[in-house]
Amino acid sequence: MVGGLWQIDNDNGGAAAYHSLHLNSSRPLTQYPSYPMPQDWPDYPNHELMVEYFEAFADHFNLRELITFNTAVATVERLDDGGWRVTTSDGATTEYDHVIVANGHHSVPKTPTLEGEFTGETMHSHDYRSAEVFRGKRVLVIGVGNSGMDIACDASRLADETYLSTRHGVHVLPKYALGRPIDQLSSPLSTHIPFAVERLLYEAIVRIAVGKPEDRGLPKPDHRLLSAHPTVSAELLDRVGHGDVVMKPNISRADGTTISFDDGTSVEVDLIVFATGYRITFPFLDPAVIDPADNTLRLYQRVVPPHLPGLWFVGFIQTVGSGIPLYEYQAEWVAELLSGDCVLPSEAEMDAWLERDAQALSKRYLRSTRHTIQVDYWRYIRSVKGEMGRRAASSPSVFGRIRSALPG
């Protein structure tokens, strides 16, 4: 079934969408560059329109006939003489020169262990579908990412009480600012100004639009805007201001249905929703080949493992806004590498880039598994386009002129 995580009734059981879900990035900056969304669609389409869009995309490019549905990849093994052996759940084995890994990073929920014992109900945001589950209950949502804030707002309409717990303050971006979707205030021109200047501009816009988080009932952030992945919410600040959602700090302990917090307060809770993110996993790859421990991946430009010829990764990025257009740029770059129309730098150059990138991430972002794959939207597009301009005559490639990606 086409639609992936957006398809609520996905036949693989891996859907992460819920009935109230809308994009938190605007339509023009979410669509694939090669296939625009209809102009009469809303600024922030819902999950049903997104499924319709992906299905139309698949049909437009005749992709369905290339997809083997209802068949999982069991193992991907490296061959001694190069290439990869892929075994699927139906027992079939095929050898390929190249394998592109694109299983995503929102499929394996990450659930923390609470100190003590909680005897109420629990669920992860991955399994949330409808607000009816909250009716008449006292609900605690843990985590202030986009899903956590969405779910807390949903819960506040039907729950008797709704609490939202966070370990630290966050910056909340509105969906609109200065009369436009907020992500449309950026542009490719931002790649030509220093990041420090860009941040100052965004801080000014957000301050004008919504004020300081601590003035709106949220804890004061311990970092500046864009030093952690911000959350986009059109409702949360109003829900907190109305008293419908009560902010709480980090949990210190659970005793039965009593939840105690670091500030010494406690509340009675019937249901906890863990909106605590996901783990990157490759169950079909031996960890000796690549191990995404702590969501860390050593991938040149988030795509290429320098010392594993023929293995590529698409979709393992996170940005302020949508990653969907960036995935297409990644795929186009890999296609040009496979055809030999462009080349990679040497292994040494890629390793040096990885070291610089790790240092830059460490300097800019809070230490968190949420930021290991973070990129800037427009700067990343510029980087990938630059890679596509690296022609064969300009520098040697560790892969040389790569063979066809067809099976066997």
N, C-alpha and C positions, 0 to 999 in steps of 0.2 A: 504494500500500500504506500503510495507516494504521500509525502507530507511530514514524515519524520516526527519530531517532538511536538509539532503543532497539531497533529492529527489525534484528537481525543480518543477516538475508537481505533487507534492504530493496532493492527493485528499482531504486532510483535510485543505488545504489552509495555512498550518503552515510552509512551507518550508522557509529556510533562506539562501539557496545556491544561488550562482550567476555563470554565465557561465565561468568566468575566475578562479573560486575557486580551489585552491589546498591545500593540507594539509600544515600546518606549523610545523608539527612534522613528523619525518621520519617513513617510513613503519615499521621497526622492533619494534619501540616503540609506534606504534599506533594500531597494530593488537591485537586481542584477544589472550591471551596465549594459549587457547585451539584450535585455528583455524588460523594458520599463513596465511598471504597473499602470493600470488605467488612470488617466488624469482625473476622472470624476470620483475616484475613491477618496475616502477621508484622509486627513493628514496622518492619522494613527490607526491603520486597519486592525480589525480584530482577528482572532485566530482562524475563524472560518474563511475570511477573505485570504489569509495567508495560505491556507491549504488549497484554496481555489487557484491562487497564484502559482504555487509549486506544481500543481497538476497541469496547469496551462503551459508552464515552462517545460515540463517533461514532454508534453504532447507536441509543442512547437518544435523542439529539437529531436523528436523521435527517440526519446531516451528509454521509454518503457521496454522496448524490445531488447535493450542492452542490459536490463536489470534482471537478475535471478531472484525472484521474490521467495519469501518464506524459507530461506536457506542461509544458515549462519556460517561464518568462517570459523573453523575449529582451530587450525594452526597455520602459521606462516613461518616456514623454516628456511634458513639461509643454506644455499648449496655450496659445496666446497669449491666448485669451479665457476662460481658466479651465478646470479639469478636466485629465484625464490620458489619454493614448493608450497602451494596453497592447498590445504585439505578442508573441504566443507562438510557441513553436518550430514549431508546425504552420502558421505563416504567417498566422493569424487576427489581425485588429486590431479592438479595441473601445475606445470612449471611455467614460470613467467620470468622474463628479463627484468621486469619492473613491477613493483607493487606500490599503490598509493593508499595510504592509511587515512581514512576519513570517517572514523566511527564517532567523532564528536567528543565533547568534554562535559556534557550535561546528561549523562545516563546512569552514573553510579553515585547515588546519594552519599554524602558524608554526614554522619550523625555522631555528635559528641556524646560522651558518657557523663551523666550527671553524678555529682557527689551525693551519696545517700540512695534512697529508693523512692521512685515515683509510682504510685499505684493507679493513676488515672490513665486516660487514653493518650497515645502518641501517634504521630504520623510525620512523614517528611513532606516538604512542599512538593516534591516530585509526584506524590500520590494524590495531591489535592485536585478536586474537580469542581465541586459545587459548595456554595456557602451554606447549604442546608445542613451540612455536618456540624455547624456551629450553633444551630438554633437552641436557645435556652441553656447554653453552657457558659462556663467561665473559661476563657481561652487565653493561652499565653503563646505568642509567636516569638521564636528566638531567631534573630538575624534581621539586619536592616538593609539587605540587598533589595533589588527590584521586586522579587517574588515575596519577600517578607513583608514589605510595605503594602503591596497589593493585597495580600491575604489578610493582613491586619485590618485594612480598610473594609474588605468584604465581611470579615468576622464581626466588625463593630455594628453592622446593620441587623444582625440576627442574634448574636451572643448576648448573654446577660452582662458580661464584663469582658473587656478585651485589653490585654497587656502586650506590650512590645518590648522585648529585652535586647539590649546591645552591650557589648563589651566596651565600646568607645563611641564617641560622637561621630556623626557623618554629615557630609554636605548633601542637601537634598535639592536637586535641580527641578524647576518647574518644567512642564512640557512646552509652555509658551513663554516667551519673553520679547518685549518690544514688538508685540503683535505677530510674531512668527514662531514656528516650532524652534525650540532653542538650539537644536543641532544645526539648523540652517543659518545660524549666525556665524558659523565657521565656514571656511572655504579653502581651496587649494592655496590661496595667498598666505594662509597661516604658516605654511612651510618656509616662508621667506622671512619670518620674523622670529626673534628669539623666543624660546618657550616661556621665559620669565615675563615677557611682555604679553604674550597670549594669556597667561594665567591671570595677570592683573586685569586684563579686559574682561575675562569671564567672571572674576571675583566682583568687579564693579556691576556687571549685568545682573548677577544673581543677587547681590545686595539690594539693588534697586527693585528687583522683581519680588523677592520674598523676605529680605532682611537676614539677620543672623540666625542660625539654627537655635542658639540658646535663648533668643528673644521669642521664639515660636514654640517653646516647650520641649525642645530636644536638648540632649546633653551637648556641651561645647566640644567641637571636634579638636583632637589633639594634633591636627595636621592641616596644612593649607589645601585649598581646593586643587584637585588634580594630582595630589600626592597620594591619593587612594582612589579606587574606583568609586565615583559618586553614584548616588541613587537618583533615578528620575521618578517623580511621583506628582500627579496632579491633585491628589487628595490628602495625603498623609498630614500635612501641616494643618489643614482645616480640621481634620478628624481629631488631632491632638488638641487643637485650640477649643474645640467643642466639648472636650472631655470624653469623647467616644472611644478614643485609644489613649491608654495611660502608659507613658514611657517608664521603663524600669532598667536598672543597670544589670551587670552580669549576675548570673545565678551563683549563689554560694552553696546551696544544698537543697535537696528534696527530701521531705519526710511525709510519706503517704501522699496526700493531695496538697500539702503545704509546701510552697516554694519560697525559699528565703533568698534575699539578694545581698549584694556586697554593701549596700547602704544601711543594712540592718532591718529593712522592712520585709514583710512577708505577705503573701496572698494565697487564697485557696483557688485551685485550678482543677478543672475537669479534663481539659484537653491541651496538650502541648503540640505545637507545630514547629518542627525543626526546619527553618529556612536557612540552612547552614552550608549550602553549597554542595559541590561535587568533587569526586576524585577522578583524575585522568587515569584510565586503565587500558591496557592492551592485552586482554586475556588470551589472544591468539599468538602473541609473541613471547618468546622466552625472555625473562628479565635480563639474562646475560647479553641479549642482543640490544635491548633498550629498556631501561627501567624508569618509569615516570614517578619515582618516589617524591613525595611532597609536591606533586604537580610540576616538577622541574624537568624540562626537556632541552637537551643541547641540540638545537636545530638552527642552522644558519638561516637567517631571515624567517624563522619559525616554520621552515619547510624541510630543510636538508640536513640529515645527519652526516657530517663530513666523512665519516669512515665506514659508511654502509652503502656502497654503490647500489643503485636500483631500488632503494627504499625512500619513499617520499611521504610527507605528512601535510595534509590540507585541512584547515579548519581549526587549528589549535592556537587561536588568538582570541584576545578579548580587548574591546575598545570602548570608549565612550560613544555610544551609538550602536549601530548594527555591524556585525562581522560579515554578513551575507555578501555584500559587494566585494569585500576583501578576499573572500574565498574564491570568487571568480578570477580575481587578479592572480592569486596563487596558482589556480588551475591553469590559467593561460601561460604563466611562467613555466610551470612543469611541462606543459605541452611543447613549448619552444625548446626546452632542454632536451626532451625526448626526440624531437625532430632534428636536433643539431643546429637550429637557427640561432641559439645563443648558448653560452657555456658558463660554467661555474668558475670561480677563482680556485686557487690551489687549496689543498687541505690546510696548509699553514695559515693562509689568509683567512680561511673560514674559522679556524680555531682562534685566531687573534680577534676576529669579530665577536665571537662568542664571549670571550673574556671582557671585551669592552662593553658588550651589551649587558652582561651580568653586573658589572660595576655601575652602569648607568641606572639599571632597575633598582639596585640596592640604594643608590644615592637619592633617587627621586621618590620611590614608593615605600610605604610602610611594609615591614617584613610580614608577608602573608602569602599563603598558597594561592590567594586570589589574584596576585599581581605577577606571577611568574611568566604569564603569557600575554601581558599587557602590551598594547601598541597604541600609538596615536593614529587616528583614522587617516588624515591626509598625509602625514609624514610616511606612514607605512605604504600607502599607494605610490608615493613618489619613489620610495626605496625599491619596491618591486618593479616598477617601470624602469628604474635605472638598471636593475639586474637583467631585464629583457633587452636592454640596449648593449649588453656585454657580448659582443659578437666574437665568433671563433678566432678571428685574426688578432683580437686585441690582447688576449692573455690565454695561457694554457689552462686546460680544465683537467681536474683529477679524473673525470669520467671520459674525457676525450669526446669524440663524436658518438653519441649514445645510440645503441641498437634500437630497433623497433620494439615498441611496448606490447606487441601482440603475443598471445600465449605461445609458450614452448618454442 
